[in-house]
Amino acid sequence: CHLYGYGSYGICIDPTFSSSRLALVDRGVVFAIAHVRGGGEMGHYTWYENQGKYLTKRNTFHDFVDCARHLLETGVAKPGALSCEGRSAGGLLVGNVVNMAPELFCAAVAGVPFVDLMTTMCDPSIPLTTEEWEEWGNPNER
């Protein structure tokens, strides 16, 4: 079983066609999408603004771990055969969950991961940093 997640910017991850996903499914792999707080699947204010960014960002990671546990508990995924994936801000998600619950995942794919959040957000000279403060906050402010 392969679990995909993103959980940032209020973006909904819709189950759209993907040839790379099809290649997995054709080989018998279950492809699952974790709709976690930080995304917009359950509403912009409640799911994203109020429960999935800034100081509540940890909810995103806990939700993903809960989704992984659910797949294992229901038999959709087998122990030792659950992988996870996230790209960009989803790479931050993957980096956190494999550290929070390494026993759940046999492999992780972090595509172009955004994993050094503090260094990036503290340095306004890095391209796009100031634009990202709306999502991640500005640690230079007290």
N, CA, C and O atoms as CSV, one atom per row, in Angstrom:
chain,resi,resn,atom,element,x,y,z
A,1,CYS,N,N,0.852,-1.180,0.000
A,1,CYS,CA,C,0.000,0.000,0.000
A,1,CYS,C,C,0.896,1.241,0.000
A,1,CYS,O,O,1.925,1.277,0.675
A,2,HIS,N,N,0.497,2.234,-0.753
A,2,HIS,CA,C,1.264,3.479,-0.871
A,2,HIS,C,C,0.348,4.638,-0.472
A,2,HIS,O,O,-0.698,4.850,-1.087
A,3,LEU,N,N,0.745,5.380,0.552
A,3,LEU,CA,C,-0.073,6.472,1.093
A,3,LEU,C,C,0.531,7.809,0.708
A,3,LEU,O,O,1.686,8.095,1.023
A,4,TYR,N,N,-0.259,8.629,0.021
A,4,TYR,CA,C,0.191,9.938,-0.445
A,4,TYR,C,C,-0.458,11.030,0.394
A,4,TYR,O,O,-1.621,10.911,0.781
A,5,GLY,N,N,0.295,12.098,0.676
A,5,GLY,CA,C,-0.265,13.229,1.404
A,5,GLY,C,C,0.398,14.535,1.039
A,5,GLY,O,O,1.516,14.558,0.525
A,6,TYR,N,N,-0.307,15.631,1.310
A,6,TYR,CA,C,0.227,16.968,1.071
A,6,TYR,C,C,-0.041,17.847,2.294
A,6,TYR,O,O,0.874,18.098,3.078
A,7,GLY,N,N,-1.260,18.312,2.470
A,7,GLY,CA,C,-1.656,18.996,3.694
A,7,GLY,C,C,-1.108,20.387,3.918
A,7,GLY,O,O,-0.712,20.722,5.034
A,8,SER,N,N,-1.078,21.204,2.877
A,8,SER,CA,C,-0.615,22.591,3.032
A,8,SER,C,C,-1.353,23.514,2.072
A,8,SER,O,O,-1.943,23.075,1.086
A,9,TYR,N,N,-1.304,24.793,2.386
A,9,TYR,CA,C,-1.852,25.857,1.543
A,9,TYR,C,C,-3.354,25.740,1.293
A,9,TYR,O,O,-3.880,26.430,0.420
A,10,GLY,N,N,-4.049,24.896,2.027
A,10,GLY,CA,C,-5.478,24.717,1.810
A,10,GLY,C,C,-5.805,24.014,0.510
A,10,GLY,O,O,-6.938,24.089,0.035
A,11,ILE,N,N,-4.830,23.328,-0.078
A,11,ILE,CA,C,-5.008,22.670,-1.375
A,11,ILE,C,C,-5.649,21.301,-1.184
A,11,ILE,O,O,-5.219,20.513,-0.343
A,12,CYS,N,N,-6.680,21.032,-1.975
A,12,CYS,CA,C,-7.331,19.724,-1.978
A,12,CYS,C,C,-6.563,18.789,-2.909
A,12,CYS,O,O,-6.176,19.181,-4.010
A,13,ILE,N,N,-6.348,17.574,-2.469
A,13,ILE,CA,C,-5.718,16.561,-3.310
A,13,ILE,C,C,-6.837,15.672,-3.845
A,13,ILE,O,O,-7.342,14.794,-3.147
A,14,ASP,N,N,-7.207,15.918,-5.085
A,14,ASP,CA,C,-8.279,15.159,-5.711
A,14,ASP,C,C,-7.727,13.866,-6.305
A,14,ASP,O,O,-6.582,13.833,-6.757
A,15,PRO,N,N,-8.525,12.806,-6.307
A,15,PRO,CA,C,-8.081,11.539,-6.893
A,15,PRO,C,C,-8.150,11.585,-8.420
A,15,PRO,O,O,-9.102,11.088,-9.021
A,16,THR,N,N,-7.149,12.177,-9.031
A,16,THR,CA,C,-7.113,12.327,-10.483
A,16,THR,C,C,-6.273,11.224,-11.115
A,16,THR,O,O,-5.530,10.525,-10.426
A,17,PHE,N,N,-6.397,11.075,-12.422
A,17,PHE,CA,C,-5.618,10.065,-13.145
A,17,PHE,C,C,-4.143,10.438,-13.153
A,17,PHE,O,O,-3.779,11.601,-13.323
A,18,SER,N,N,-3.318,9.442,-12.968
A,18,SER,CA,C,-1.871,9.612,-13.028
A,18,SER,C,C,-1.268,8.319,-13.558
A,18,SER,O,O,-1.548,7.240,-13.036
A,19,SER,N,N,-0.449,8.424,-14.584
A,19,SER,CA,C,0.159,7.216,-15.147
A,19,SER,C,C,1.094,6.536,-14.148
A,19,SER,O,O,1.202,5.310,-14.140
A,20,SER,N,N,1.765,7.316,-13.311
A,20,SER,CA,C,2.644,6.696,-12.311
A,20,SER,C,C,1.826,5.951,-11.257
A,20,SER,O,O,2.243,4.893,-10.784
A,21,ARG,N,N,0.677,6.490,-10.891
A,21,ARG,CA,C,-0.200,5.776,-9.957
A,21,ARG,C,C,-0.740,4.508,-10.601
A,21,ARG,O,O,-0.822,3.459,-9.961
A,22,LEU,N,N,-1.107,4.614,-11.871
A,22,LEU,CA,C,-1.629,3.461,-12.595
A,22,LEU,C,C,-0.596,2.342,-12.639
A,22,LEU,O,O,-0.946,1.167,-12.524
A,23,ALA,N,N,0.669,2.698,-12.805
A,23,ALA,CA,C,1.736,1.693,-12.820
A,23,ALA,C,C,1.788,0.938,-11.493
A,23,ALA,O,O,2.026,-0.269,-11.478
A,24,LEU,N,N,1.568,1.633,-10.391
A,24,LEU,CA,C,1.532,0.971,-9.080
A,24,LEU,C,C,0.306,0.071,-8.952
A,24,LEU,O,O,0.409,-1.083,-8.535
A,25,VAL,N,N,-0.845,0.611,-9.315
A,25,VAL,CA,C,-2.100,-0.132,-9.190
A,25,VAL,C,C,-2.067,-1.385,-10.067
A,25,VAL,O,O,-2.537,-2.444,-9.651
A,26,ASP,N,N,-1.516,-1.273,-11.276
A,26,ASP,CA,C,-1.391,-2.433,-12.169
A,26,ASP,C,C,-0.538,-3.542,-11.560
A,26,ASP,O,O,-0.663,-4.705,-11.942
A,27,ARG,N,N,0.317,-3.187,-10.623
A,27,ARG,CA,C,1.176,-4.167,-9.957
A,27,ARG,C,C,0.594,-4.627,-8.618
A,27,ARG,O,O,1.273,-5.286,-7.831
A,28,GLY,N,N,-0.663,-4.275,-8.368
A,28,GLY,CA,C,-1.339,-4.744,-7.168
A,28,GLY,C,C,-1.174,-3.872,-5.939
A,28,GLY,O,O,-1.584,-4.261,-4.846
A,29,VAL,N,N,-0.583,-2.703,-6.100
A,29,VAL,CA,C,-0.389,-1.793,-4.971
A,29,VAL,C,C,-1.647,-0.952,-4.775
A,29,VAL,O,O,-2.177,-0.393,-5.735
A,30,VAL,N,N,-2.118,-0.862,-3.558
A,30,VAL,CA,C,-3.231,0.033,-3.228
A,30,VAL,C,C,-2.655,1.435,-3.101
A,30,VAL,O,O,-1.694,1.647,-2.362
A,31,PHE,N,N,-3.233,2.389,-3.813
A,31,PHE,CA,C,-2.803,3.787,-3.731
A,31,PHE,C,C,-3.855,4.544,-2.933
A,31,PHE,O,O,-5.015,4.615,-3.340
A,32,ALA,N,N,-3.455,5.109,-1.804
A,32,ALA,CA,C,-4.380,5.830,-0.928
A,32,ALA,C,C,-3.930,7.278,-0.780
A,32,ALA,O,O,-2.735,7.572,-0.779
A,33,ILE,N,N,-4.895,8.169,-0.656
A,33,ILE,CA,C,-4.613,9.588,-0.438
A,33,ILE,C,C,-5.119,9.955,0.955
A,33,ILE,O,O,-6.287,9.737,1.276
A,34,ALA,N,N,-4.242,10.510,1.770
A,34,ALA,CA,C,-4.620,10.954,3.113
A,34,ALA,C,C,-5.061,12.413,3.033
A,34,ALA,O,O,-4.260,13.294,2.721
A,35,HIS,N,N,-6.324,12.659,3.314
A,35,HIS,CA,C,-6.834,14.031,3.345
A,35,HIS,C,C,-6.655,14.549,4.772
A,35,HIS,O,O,-7.461,14.270,5.659
A,36,VAL,N,N,-5.594,15.298,4.966
A,36,VAL,CA,C,-5.186,15.737,6.302
A,36,VAL,C,C,-5.446,17.225,6.497
A,36,VAL,O,O,-5.569,17.980,5.533
A,37,ARG,N,N,-5.526,17.632,7.759
A,37,ARG,CA,C,-5.678,19.054,8.042
A,37,ARG,C,C,-4.461,19.810,7.511
A,37,ARG,O,O,-3.326,19.339,7.587
A,38,GLY,N,N,-4.734,20.979,6.980
A,38,GLY,CA,C,-3.732,21.748,6.247
A,38,GLY,C,C,-4.131,21.822,4.785
A,38,GLY,O,O,-3.798,22.777,4.083
A,39,GLY,N,N,-4.851,20.797,4.332
A,39,GLY,CA,C,-5.466,20.810,3.011
A,39,GLY,C,C,-6.816,21.503,3.119
A,39,GLY,O,O,-7.173,22.009,4.183
A,40,GLY,N,N,-7.556,21.527,2.040
A,40,GLY,CA,C,-8.842,22.213,2.065
A,40,GLY,C,C,-10.035,21.302,1.891
A,40,GLY,O,O,-11.139,21.777,1.627
A,41,GLU,N,N,-9.838,19.995,2.033
A,41,GLU,CA,C,-10.897,19.038,1.746
A,41,GLU,C,C,-12.144,19.231,2.600
A,41,GLU,O,O,-13.255,18.975,2.137
A,42,MET,N,N,-11.975,19.672,3.822
A,42,MET,CA,C,-13.120,19.822,4.723
A,42,MET,C,C,-13.419,21.287,5.043
A,42,MET,O,O,-13.993,21.598,6.087
A,43,GLY,N,N,-13.034,22.163,4.156
A,43,GLY,CA,C,-13.327,23.577,4.342
A,43,GLY,C,C,-12.097,24.412,4.610
A,43,GLY,O,O,-11.172,23.984,5.301
A,44,HIS,N,N,-12.098,25.601,4.057
A,44,HIS,CA,C,-10.919,26.459,4.145
A,44,HIS,C,C,-10.660,26.931,5.574
A,44,HIS,O,O,-9.527,26.842,6.047
A,45,TYR,N,N,-11.660,27.420,6.257
A,45,TYR,CA,C,-11.400,27.983,7.583
A,45,TYR,C,C,-11.113,26.892,8.612
A,45,TYR,O,O,-10.065,26.901,9.257
A,46,THR,N,N,-12.040,25.961,8.760
A,46,THR,CA,C,-11.904,24.958,9.816
A,46,THR,C,C,-10.730,24.023,9.573
A,46,THR,O,O,-9.917,23.809,10.472
A,47,TRP,N,N,-10.629,23.470,8.388
A,47,TRP,CA,C,-9.653,22.418,8.094
A,47,TRP,C,C,-8.257,22.980,7.860
A,47,TRP,O,O,-7.262,22.341,8.201
A,48,TYR,N,N,-8.184,24.169,7.281
A,48,TYR,CA,C,-6.886,24.742,6.924
A,48,TYR,C,C,-6.466,25.857,7.875
A,48,TYR,O,O,-5.509,25.698,8.632
A,49,GLU,N,N,-7.173,26.978,7.840
A,49,GLU,CA,C,-6.773,28.159,8.618
A,49,GLU,C,C,-6.724,27.890,10.121
A,49,GLU,O,O,-5.788,28.309,10.800
A,50,ASN,N,N,-7.728,27.193,10.632
A,50,ASN,CA,C,-7.858,27.027,12.075
A,50,ASN,C,C,-7.146,25.792,12.629
A,50,ASN,O,O,-6.779,25.770,13.804
A,51,GLN,N,N,-6.946,24.756,11.791
A,51,GLN,CA,C,-6.416,23.502,12.327
A,51,GLN,C,C,-5.211,22.940,11.587
A,51,GLN,O,O,-4.720,21.873,11.954
A,52,GLY,N,N,-4.713,23.629,10.545
A,52,GLY,CA,C,-3.651,23.009,9.765
A,52,GLY,C,C,-2.488,23.889,9.385
A,52,GLY,O,O,-1.738,23.546,8.472
A,53,LYS,N,N,-2.312,25.012,10.053
A,53,LYS,CA,C,-1.139,25.840,9.762
A,53,LYS,C,C,-0.663,26.528,11.035
A,53,LYS,O,O,-1.311,26.447,12.079
A,54,TYR,N,N,0.453,27.190,10.938
A,54,TYR,CA,C,1.085,27.851,12.086
A,54,TYR,C,C,1.265,26.871,13.246
A,54,TYR,O,O,1.842,25.799,13.067
A,55,LEU,N,N,0.781,27.229,14.415
A,55,LEU,CA,C,1.009,26.409,15.607
A,55,LEU,C,C,0.195,25.116,15.633
A,55,LEU,O,O,0.426,24.258,16.484
A,56,THR,N,N,-0.754,24.970,14.706
A,56,THR,CA,C,-1.539,23.734,14.638
A,56,THR,C,C,-1.052,22.808,13.521
A,56,THR,O,O,-1.725,21.828,13.201
A,57,LYS,N,N,0.093,23.101,12.930
A,57,LYS,CA,C,0.613,22.295,11.818
A,57,LYS,C,C,0.828,20.841,12.213
A,57,LYS,O,O,0.738,19.957,11.361
A,58,ARG,N,N,1.105,20.577,13.464
A,58,ARG,CA,C,1.312,19.188,13.902
A,58,ARG,C,C,0.088,18.318,13.629
A,58,ARG,O,O,0.214,17.103,13.479
A,59,ASN,N,N,-1.103,18.935,13.564
A,59,ASN,CA,C,-2.304,18.162,13.239
A,59,ASN,C,C,-2.152,17.448,11.903
A,59,ASN,O,O,-2.615,16.320,11.741
A,60,THR,N,N,-1.502,18.107,10.948
A,60,THR,CA,C,-1.275,17.516,9.629
A,60,THR,C,C,-0.532,16.194,9.775
A,60,THR,O,O,-0.915,15.190,9.173
A,61,PHE,N,N,0.516,16.197,10.565
A,61,PHE,CA,C,1.357,15.011,10.734
A,61,PHE,C,C,0.616,13.914,11.497
A,61,PHE,O,O,0.685,12.740,11.133
A,62,HIS,N,N,-0.092,14.305,12.555
A,62,HIS,CA,C,-0.858,13.321,13.330
A,62,HIS,C,C,-1.964,12.693,12.480
A,62,HIS,O,O,-2.213,11.492,12.579
A,63,ASP,N,N,-2.628,13.497,11.645
A,63,ASP,CA,C,-3.678,12.968,10.771
A,63,ASP,C,C,-3.116,11.920,9.815
A,63,ASP,O,O,-3.736,10.879,9.593
A,64,PHE,N,N,-1.943,12.196,9.251
A,64,PHE,CA,C,-1.334,11.259,8.302
A,64,PHE,C,C,-0.982,9.941,8.999
A,64,PHE,O,O,-1.240,8.863,8.463
A,65,VAL,N,N,-0.402,10.031,10.173
A,65,VAL,CA,C,-0.074,8.826,10.949
A,65,VAL,C,C,-1.353,8.054,11.272
A,65,VAL,O,O,-1.367,6.825,11.199
A,66,ASP,N,N,-2.420,8.758,11.624
A,66,ASP,CA,C,-3.699,8.097,11.900
A,66,ASP,C,C,-4.230,7.387,10.656
A,66,ASP,O,O,-4.767,6.284,10.754
A,67,CYS,N,N,-4.083,8.010,9.494
A,67,CYS,CA,C,-4.503,7.370,8.236
A,67,CYS,C,C,-3.695,6.100,7.990
A,67,CYS,O,O,-4.254,5.071,7.612
A,68,ALA,N,N,-2.390,6.169,8.203
A,68,ALA,CA,C,-1.529,4.995,8.023
A,68,ALA,C,C,-1.953,3.876,8.975
A,68,ALA,O,O,-2.053,2.718,8.569
A,69,ARG,N,N,-2.199,4.215,10.213
A,69,ARG,CA,C,-2.623,3.204,11.201
A,69,ARG,C,C,-3.966,2.585,10.810
A,69,ARG,O,O,-4.174,1.382,10.971
A,70,HIS,N,N,-4.865,3.409,10.302
A,70,HIS,CA,C,-6.168,2.901,9.862
A,70,HIS,C,C,-5.997,1.891,8.722
A,70,HIS,O,O,-6.641,0.842,8.720
A,71,LEU,N,N,-5.135,2.205,7.762
A,71,LEU,CA,C,-4.896,1.271,6.654
A,71,LEU,C,C,-4.362,-0.063,7.168
A,71,LEU,O,O,-4.738,-1.121,6.662
A,72,LEU,N,N,-3.499,-0.015,8.155
A,72,LEU,CA,C,-2.946,-1.242,8.739
A,72,LEU,C,C,-3.991,-1.993,9.567
A,72,LEU,O,O,-4.112,-3.213,9.455
A,73,GLU,N,N,-4.740,-1.271,10.392
A,73,GLU,CA,C,-5.735,-1.904,11.270
A,73,GLU,C,C,-6.876,-2.550,10.498
A,73,GLU,O,O,-7.442,-3.547,10.945
A,74,THR,N,N,-7.216,-1.990,9.347
A,74,THR,CA,C,-8.316,-2.535,8.545
A,74,THR,C,C,-7.849,-3.572,7.535
A,74,THR,O,O,-8.668,-4.141,6.813
A,75,GLY,N,N,-6.550,-3.826,7.473
A,75,GLY,CA,C,-6.021,-4.834,6.564
A,75,GLY,C,C,-5.815,-4.365,5.139
A,75,GLY,O,O,-5.436,-5.159,4.278
A,76,VAL,N,N,-6.056,-3.098,4.873
A,76,VAL,CA,C,-5.803,-2.565,3.530
A,76,VAL,C,C,-4.304,-2.599,3.244
A,76,VAL,O,O,-3.878,-2.918,2.134
A,77,ALA,N,N,-3.516,-2.268,4.259
A,77,ALA,CA,C,-2.053,-2.350,4.163
A,77,ALA,C,C,-1.577,-3.459,5.089
A,77,ALA,O,O,-2.192,-3.742,6.117
A,78,LYS,N,N,-0.483,-4.070,4.708
A,78,LYS,CA,C,0.108,-5.123,5.526
A,78,LYS,C,C,1.318,-4.568,6.272
A,78,LYS,O,O,2.068,-3.766,5.714
A,79,PRO,N,N,1.520,-4.979,7.520
A,79,PRO,CA,C,2.701,-4.510,8.258
A,79,PRO,C,C,3.983,-4.787,7.473
A,79,PRO,O,O,4.175,-5.879,6.938
A,80,GLY,N,N,4.842,-3.795,7.415
A,80,GLY,CA,C,6.088,-3.924,6.678
A,80,GLY,C,C,5.958,-3.671,5.191
A,80,GLY,O,O,6.932,-3.795,4.449
A,81,ALA,N,N,4.748,-3.314,4.743
A,81,ALA,CA,C,4.526,-3.097,3.313
A,81,ALA,C,C,3.733,-1.821,3.049
A,81,ALA,O,O,2.944,-1.755,2.106
A,82,LEU,N,N,3.944,-0.818,3.880
A,82,LEU,CA,C,3.275,0.474,3.697
A,82,LEU,C,C,4.335,1.534,3.424
A,82,LEU,O,O,5.236,1.756,4.233
A,83,SER,N,N,4.212,2.181,2.279
A,83,SER,CA,C,5.123,3.276,1.941
A,83,SER,C,C,4.347,4.580,1.958
A,83,SER,O,O,3.116,4.581,1.928
A,84,CYS,N,N,5.072,5.690,2.005
A,84,CYS,CA,C,4.414,6.994,2.012
A,84,CYS,C,C,5.131,7.930,1.052
A,84,CYS,O,O,6.295,7.730,0.706
A,85,GLU,N,N,4.397,8.962,0.631
A,85,GLU,CA,C,4.950,9.915,-0.334
A,85,GLU,C,C,4.347,11.289,-0.125
A,85,GLU,O,O,3.177,11.430,0.230
A,86,GLY,N,N,5.167,12.294,-0.352
A,86,GLY,CA,C,4.735,13.680,-0.379
A,86,GLY,C,C,5.732,14.480,-1.194
A,86,GLY,O,O,6.921,14.162,-1.219
A,87,ARG,N,N,5.254,15.510,-1.856
A,87,ARG,CA,C,6.119,16.342,-2.684
A,87,ARG,C,C,6.046,17.783,-2.201
A,87,ARG,O,O,4.991,18.246,-1.768
A,88,SER,N,N,7.163,18.487,-2.277
A,88,SER,CA,C,7.252,19.889,-1.896
A,88,SER,C,C,6.871,20.030,-0.416
A,88,SER,O,O,7.552,19.469,0.443
A,89,ALA,N,N,5.809,20.760,-0.106
A,89,ALA,CA,C,5.379,20.857,1.293
A,89,ALA,C,C,4.953,19.495,1.829
A,89,ALA,O,O,4.999,19.262,3.037
A,90,GLY,N,N,4.542,18.597,0.942
A,90,GLY,CA,C,4.254,17.221,1.346
A,90,GLY,C,C,5.510,16.483,1.777
A,90,GLY,O,O,5.433,15.498,2.511
A,91,GLY,N,N,6.667,16.954,1.325
A,91,GLY,CA,C,7.935,16.392,1.782
A,91,GLY,C,C,8.181,16.705,3.247
A,91,GLY,O,O,8.774,15.902,3.967
A,92,LEU,N,N,7.725,17.871,3.689
A,92,LEU,CA,C,7.784,18.211,5.114
A,92,LEU,C,C,6.924,17.226,5.904
A,92,LEU,O,O,7.318,16.764,6.974
A,93,LEU,N,N,5.764,16.917,5.371
A,93,LEU,CA,C,4.870,15.933,5.981
A,93,LEU,C,C,5.568,14.578,6.100
A,93,LEU,O,O,5.597,13.985,7.178
A,94,VAL,N,N,6.124,14.093,5.000
A,94,VAL,CA,C,6.787,12.785,4.995
A,94,VAL,C,C,7.967,12.763,5.964
A,94,VAL,O,O,8.136,11.802,6.715
A,95,GLY,N,N,8.778,13.812,5.950
A,95,GLY,CA,C,9.915,13.873,6.858
A,95,GLY,C,C,9.505,13.783,8.316
A,95,GLY,O,O,10.182,13.147,9.124
A,96,ASN,N,N,8.400,14.421,8.644
A,96,ASN,CA,C,7.918,14.378,10.032
A,96,ASN,C,C,7.332,13.024,10.400
A,96,ASN,O,O,7.628,12.490,11.469
A,97,VAL,N,N,6.499,12.462,9.520
A,97,VAL,CA,C,5.818,11.217,9.902
A,97,VAL,C,C,6.770,10.033,9.985
A,97,VAL,O,O,6.568,9.151,10.820
A,98,VAL,N,N,7.798,9.984,9.149
A,98,VAL,CA,C,8.734,8.854,9.259
A,98,VAL,C,C,9.579,8.968,10.522
A,98,VAL,O,O,10.105,7.964,11.003
A,99,ASN,N,N,9.716,10.164,11.062
A,99,ASN,CA,C,10.394,10.329,12.347
A,99,ASN,C,C,9.451,10.096,13.521
A,99,ASN,O,O,9.871,9.596,14.564
A,100,MET,N,N,8.180,10.453,13.357
A,100,MET,CA,C,7.193,10.255,14.420
A,100,MET,C,C,6.832,8.782,14.600
A,100,MET,O,O,6.682,8.303,15.723
A,101,ALA,N,N,6.693,8.070,13.477
A,101,ALA,CA,C,6.223,6.678,13.525
A,101,ALA,C,C,6.983,5.822,12.511
A,101,ALA,O,O,6.383,5.313,11.565
A,102,PRO,N,N,8.283,5.660,12.693
A,102,PRO,CA,C,9.078,4.915,11.708
A,102,PRO,C,C,8.655,3.457,11.562
A,102,PRO,O,O,8.899,2.843,10.524
A,103,GLU,N,N,8.030,2.905,12.582
A,103,GLU,CA,C,7.605,1.510,12.532
A,103,GLU,C,C,6.480,1.266,11.529
A,103,GLU,O,O,6.221,0.121,11.159
A,104,LEU,N,N,5.812,2.326,11.087
A,104,LEU,CA,C,4.681,2.171,10.169
A,104,LEU,C,C,5.094,2.052,8.710
A,104,LEU,O,O,4.368,1.459,7.912
A,105,PHE,N,N,6.237,2.600,8.350
A,105,PHE,CA,C,6.588,2.745,6.940
A,105,PHE,C,C,7.833,1.950,6.564
A,105,PHE,O,O,8.842,1.977,7.270
A,106,CYS,N,N,7.743,1.237,5.433
A,106,CYS,CA,C,8.900,0.496,4.940
A,106,CYS,C,C,9.716,1.345,3.976
A,106,CYS,O,O,10.883,1.046,3.721
A,107,ALA,N,N,9.115,2.399,3.439
A,107,ALA,CA,C,9.805,3.285,2.499
A,107,ALA,C,C,9.102,4.634,2.477
A,107,ALA,O,O,7.918,4.743,2.795
A,108,ALA,N,N,9.852,5.648,2.096
A,108,ALA,CA,C,9.282,6.999,1.999
A,108,ALA,C,C,9.844,7.684,0.763
A,108,ALA,O,O,11.032,7.571,0.457
A,109,VAL,N,N,8.971,8.394,0.059
A,109,VAL,CA,C,9.375,9.184,-1.096
A,109,VAL,C,C,9.091,10.642,-0.762
A,109,VAL,O,O,7.940,11.028,-0.558
A,110,ALA,N,N,10.133,11.440,-0.707
A,110,ALA,CA,C,9.987,12.876,-0.451
A,110,ALA,C,C,10.488,13.597,-1.702
A,110,ALA,O,O,11.684,13.843,-1.855
A,111,GLY,N,N,9.557,13.928,-2.588
A,111,GLY,CA,C,9.916,14.592,-3.835
A,111,GLY,C,C,10.088,16.081,-3.622
A,111,GLY,O,O,9.216,16.733,-3.048
A,112,VAL,N,N,11.190,16.618,-4.072
A,112,VAL,CA,C,11.562,18.026,-3.870
A,112,VAL,C,C,11.078,18.535,-2.506
A,112,VAL,O,O,10.306,19.491,-2.436
A,113,PRO,N,N,11.530,17.898,-1.436
A,113,PRO,CA,C,10.970,18.182,-0.114
A,113,PRO,C,C,11.367,19.540,0.445
A,113,PRO,O,O,12.485,20.016,0.250
A,114,PHE,N,N,10.431,20.137,1.135
A,114,PHE,CA,C,10.660,21.368,1.887
A,114,PHE,C,C,10.829,20.932,3.335
A,114,PHE,O,O,9.850,20.819,4.072
A,115,VAL,N,N,12.080,20.686,3.745
A,115,VAL,CA,C,12.300,20.091,5.057
A,115,VAL,C,C,13.061,20.968,6.042
A,115,VAL,O,O,13.067,20.672,7.237
A,116,ASP,N,N,13.697,22.028,5.583
A,116,ASP,CA,C,14.437,22.900,6.503
A,116,ASP,C,C,13.643,24.185,6.709
A,116,ASP,O,O,14.060,25.273,6.310
A,117,LEU,N,N,12.508,24.026,7.333
A,117,LEU,CA,C,11.543,25.107,7.497
A,117,LEU,C,C,12.110,26.299,8.254
A,117,LEU,O,O,11.959,27.435,7.804
A,118,MET,N,N,12.751,26.071,9.379
A,118,MET,CA,C,13.224,27.186,10.209
A,118,MET,C,C,14.303,28.015,9.515
A,118,MET,O,O,14.242,29.245,9.529
A,119,THR,N,N,15.280,27.358,8.913
A,119,THR,CA,C,16.336,28.108,8.227
A,119,THR,C,C,15.752,28.955,7.113
A,119,THR,O,O,16.113,30.121,6.953
A,120,THR,N,N,14.856,28.369,6.350
A,120,THR,CA,C,14.251,29.084,5.225
A,120,THR,C,C,13.411,30.262,5.700
A,120,THR,O,O,13.542,31.366,5.172
A,121,MET,N,N,12.560,30.043,6.678
A,121,MET,CA,C,11.660,31.102,7.132
A,121,MET,C,C,12.389,32.208,7.889
A,121,MET,O,O,11.882,33.327,7.973
A,122,CYS,N,N,13.554,31.923,8.437
A,122,CYS,CA,C,14.325,32.942,9.168
A,122,CYS,C,C,15.166,33.827,8.257
A,122,CYS,O,O,15.673,34.857,8.700
A,123,ASP,N,N,15.322,33.447,7.000
A,123,ASP,CA,C,16.214,34.176,6.092
A,123,ASP,C,C,15.436,34.815,4.948
A,123,ASP,O,O,15.179,34.156,3.940
A,124,PRO,N,N,15.054,36.093,5.084
A,124,PRO,CA,C,14.265,36.749,4.039
A,124,PRO,C,C,15.018,36.940,2.724
A,124,PRO,O,O,14.410,37.322,1.724
A,125,SER,N,N,16.326,36.684,2.703
A,125,SER,CA,C,17.072,36.820,1.447
A,125,SER,C,C,16.903,35.594,0.543
A,125,SER,O,O,17.227,35.653,-0.643
A,126,ILE,N,N,16.398,34.488,1.093
A,126,ILE,CA,C,16.152,33.298,0.275
A,126,ILE,C,C,14.914,33.564,-0.578
A,126,ILE,O,O,13.892,34.017,-0.061
A,127,PRO,N,N,14.999,33.286,-1.885
A,127,PRO,CA,C,13.845,33.537,-2.757
A,127,PRO,C,C,12.572,32.866,-2.234
A,127,PRO,O,O,12.601,31.725,-1.774
A,128,LEU,N,N,11.489,33.574,-2.309
A,128,LEU,CA,C,10.137,33.150,-1.923
A,128,LEU,C,C,9.877,33.114,-0.418
A,128,LEU,O,O,8.735,32.906,-0.007
A,129,THR,N,N,10.891,33.308,0.406
A,129,THR,CA,C,10.679,33.214,1.855
A,129,THR,C,C,9.592,34.159,2.337
A,129,THR,O,O,8.673,33.730,3.035
A,130,THR,N,N,9.673,35.424,1.985
A,130,THR,CA,C,8.687,36.383,2.504
A,130,THR,C,C,7.276,36.046,2.023
A,130,THR,O,O,6.304,36.298,2.735
A,131,GLU,N,N,7.159,35.479,0.825
A,131,GLU,CA,C,5.845,35.072,0.326
A,131,GLU,C,C,5.303,33.874,1.104
A,131,GLU,O,O,4.089,33.690,1.193
A,132,GLU,N,N,6.185,33.070,1.657
A,132,GLU,CA,C,5.790,31.871,2.393
A,132,GLU,C,C,5.400,32.148,3.841
A,132,GLU,O,O,4.840,31.274,4.502
A,133,TRP,N,N,5.682,33.341,4.344
A,133,TRP,CA,C,5.337,33.648,5.730
A,133,TRP,C,C,3.841,33.509,5.993
A,133,TRP,O,O,3.440,33.187,7.111
A,134,GLU,N,N,3.016,33.747,4.981
A,134,GLU,CA,C,1.565,33.607,5.159
A,134,GLU,C,C,1.188,32.163,5.504
A,134,GLU,O,O,0.251,31.924,6.266
A,135,GLU,N,N,1.913,31.222,4.947
A,135,GLU,CA,C,1.632,29.807,5.220
A,135,GLU,C,C,2.295,29.309,6.501
A,135,GLU,O,O,1.662,28.631,7.310
A,136,TRP,N,N,3.563,29.644,6.680
A,136,TRP,CA,C,4.363,29.039,7.739
A,136,TRP,C,C,4.619,29.965,8.928
A,136,TRP,O,O,5.028,29.508,9.995
A,137,GLY,N,N,4.383,31.242,8.747
A,137,GLY,CA,C,4.669,32.210,9.796
A,137,GLY,C,C,6.061,32.791,9.648
A,137,GLY,O,O,6.907,32.242,8.941
A,138,ASN,N,N,6.288,33.903,10.320
A,138,ASN,CA,C,7.581,34.577,10.292
A,138,ASN,C,C,8.227,34.418,11.665
A,138,ASN,O,O,7.834,35.098,12.614
A,139,PRO,N,N,9.212,33.530,11.783
A,139,PRO,CA,C,9.835,33.311,13.089
A,139,PRO,C,C,10.648,34.500,13.584
A,139,PRO,O,O,11.066,34.521,14.742
A,140,ASN,N,N,10.881,35.501,12.716
A,140,ASN,CA,C,11.615,36.695,13.129
A,140,ASN,C,C,10.741,37.657,13.929
A,140,ASN,O,O,11.256,38.557,14.593
A,141,GLU,N,N,9.415,37.470,13.868
A,141,GLU,CA,C,8.499,38.309,14.647
A,141,GLU,C,C,8.308,37.698,16.023
A,141,GLU,O,O,8.329,36.479,16.194
A,142,ARG,N,N,8.124,38.563,16.986
A,142,ARG,CA,C,7.917,38.055,18.350
A,142,ARG,C,C,6.490,38.223,18.766
A,142,ARG,O,O,6.125,37.854,19.882
